């Protein structure tokens, strides 16, 4: 029965299974790059978002220019400039950063991904900080909290919670953007799929397997963020439910 079913599938399942260990290695490379860049980019984005939200005279224009550059140019171009372009300068090739870091495709991809996601996360957090309810800030001032104390205990925790739904999209976009790593010799999920197709002269097997693996990872990320939303945004859900009218505004009121 199983053999008859496989004959109707226009894919070489046996070949995919034979090379599935390579796809698992590609999953490891993809997840490693994606979540390390998200972690480092998130740490960079917090002080930059504070500088943007506070309208600092010096830091705000600098951070704004940084976010414009990295949000306004494609991630592929940024990766190519770091991987191929930096090595064109002799000063950099002779520096202590060249041999262990800038000459490595993995490190160049991590740097490009980190700087890119930091720019997007900065603007995301800036909006969440700016949207902090005025009543929360006024209550913190009335109870004697300093500016740093308000940031640490009131503003940032509130902004982090409200940024969860939007940040889940950034995580998924970063995962999808990580396919660029395959263009600079790294064997991520897509890189393994391209290798499989090129080695065995296939058209679909490598790409379909890669697509299914990305789909499963995105599904896990979506479930995880839904759990975070249920836990950390429960108070907002209750408020929204209580504020809703008993009947839908599209329903026609019944005649008495």
N, C-alpha and C positions, 0 to 999 in steps of 0.2 A: 504493500500500500504506500509506504513512504517512498520507495523507489519510483513508483508510478507518479507520485506527486512531484518529485524533483525533476522528472522529465518535462513537465509543463512549465517549470520556472526557467526563463531565458537567462539564467545566470549560472556561472560555474561555482556552485556552493562548495564543492570539495576543495577547489583552489583557494577560496576565501578562508575556509577552515584551516587549510594547511599553512597559511600565512597569517593567521589571526594573532599569533604572538607579536608580530610586527605592529599590528593595529593597536594592541594593548600598550606597546611601547610608545606609539604615537599618542595614545590617550594620556599617558603619563607626561609626555613632553608638553602637550597642549594644556593640561590642567596645571602643570608646574608653572609654565609661563603666564597663563591667565591669572591665576590667583596670587602669584608673587607680585605681578604688576599691579593688580588691584589693591593688594595690601600696601605696597610702597606708595602707589599713587594716592591712596586714601590718606596715608599719614602726611604726605606733602600737601594735600588739598585742604586740610583743616586750618593751618595757619594762614594759607592764602585766602580761604573763604572768609576768615575773620577780618583780614586786611581789606578785602573787597566790601564786606558789609559795614565796616566801621568808617569807610570813606577816608582812609588815611591819605594825607596829601602826597606822600612819596611812594608808599607801597602800593596804593590802589592803582595808579597808572601803570606801574611795572607789572603787577599781577594781571591787570586787564589786557595789557599788550601780550603777555605770555598766553593767556587763554585764547585771544583772538588768533594768534599764530597757529597754535596747535589744534584749535577747533576749525580753523579756516582752511587748513591744508589736509590732504588725504594721509591716512596712516601709512599707506604704501610709500608715498614720497618721503615721509619722515624716516621710515625704516631704511630706505635706500640711501638717504643722505648720511645717516649715521654709519651704516655698514660699508657703503662704497665711497662716500665722500670724505669722511674724516681721515681715512688713510692716505689721502692725497697730500696732506700737509706733513712735511718732514719733521717739523717740531713735535707733532703728535706721535709720529712713528718712533721717535727717539725718546719719548717720555716714558715714565714708569707705568703709565696706564695702558700702553699699547699691547704689550705681550700678554698679560693675563686677562685683559678686559676687552679693549676696543678691537683687537684682532679676532675675537671669538664671535661667531654668528649668534650664539645663544645670548651672550651678554648684550650685544647690539640690539637684538630683538627685545630683550627685557627693558633696556633703557628707553627705546622708542615707545613701547607699550605703556611703560610707567608714566612718561611725560605726557602721553596722549590722554590716558584715562584721568590723570591728575587735573588736566585742564577742564575736562567735562565735569568731574566730581566737584571741582572748585565752584563752578557756576551753579551746580545743583545745590550744594550746601549753602552758598550765598543766598539763593532764593529761599531756602528753608529757614535760614537765620532771619532774613528780612521779614518773613511771614510769621514770626513768633508773635503770639497774641500780646497786645499792649498791656493787658491786665496782668499777665504773668510777670512782665518786666517791672511794672509799677509796684506790684506786690513785693518783688524782691528788693526794690529800692526802699520801700517803706519799712521793711524789716532789717535794713541796715547792711545789705549785701554790697560789697565793693564790685567794681567792674569785672575783675577777674573771677570773683566768686559767683557773680551772675552768669558769666560765660560757662563756668565749670559745672554749676549745680542746676541752672535753670535753662539757659538759652541753648547750649549745645545738646544736652540730652533731649530737649523737646524737638530741636531741629533734626537730630539723628532719627528719632522715631517717625517724624512726618516725611522724611526723605526716603524711607524704606521702599515704598512702591516705585518711585522713580529710579532709585538706585538699582533695583532688580533689572530694569531695562539696560542700564549701563553695564551690568555684569554680563548679560546675554550678548550685548553688542561687542563687548571686549572679547568674549569667547569666539564670536563669529569673526572678528577682526584678526584673531590669532592665526588664521589661515595664511596670513602674509608671511609667517615664519617659514613656510615651505618654499618661498621664493628665494630665500637666502640660505639654502642647503640644509635646513633643519627638517628632521623627519617627524613632523607632527602628524595628526590624523590625516589631513589632506595630503601631506607629503608622502605618507605610506600608500595612500590610494593612487596617487600619480605614479609612484614607483611600481605598484602592482600592474597598472594598466600598461606602462611603458615596457616592463620586462616581458609580459606575456601577450602583448599586442591585443589588449582588451579595450572595450569601449565603455562599459558600464560598471563592472564589478567593483573596482576600486572606489569610484565616486559614490555609488549607491551605499556601499559599506560605510564610507566616511560620513555620508549624510545621515544614516541611521544612528551612528555613534553620536554625532552632534545632537540629533534629536533627543536621544536618551539623556544626554548630559543636561540639555536645556530643560527637559521634563523634571529632572532632579532639582535643578536650581529653582524652577518655578514652585515646586512643592515646598522647598526650604523657605523661600521668601513668603509664601502664604502662611506658613507656620509662624514666621516672625511677625507678620502683620496681625495675625490673630492674637499673639501674645502681647505685643507692644502697642497696638492701635485699638485694643479692645474698648478703651474708654471713649475714643472718637466714634466707634461704631455704635455704641449705646446712645451717645448723644444724637447722632444722625437718625437713629431709629426712633428716638423719642420725639424728635422735631418733625418727623413726617406726619402728614395728616392721616386720619383714619381711612379715608377713601382716596383713590387715585384722582388727580385733577382731570384726567381724561374721561372719567366716568360721568355719566349724566345723572344728576341727583334724582332720586325717586320722588314721584308725586305722592303727596299725602292724601 
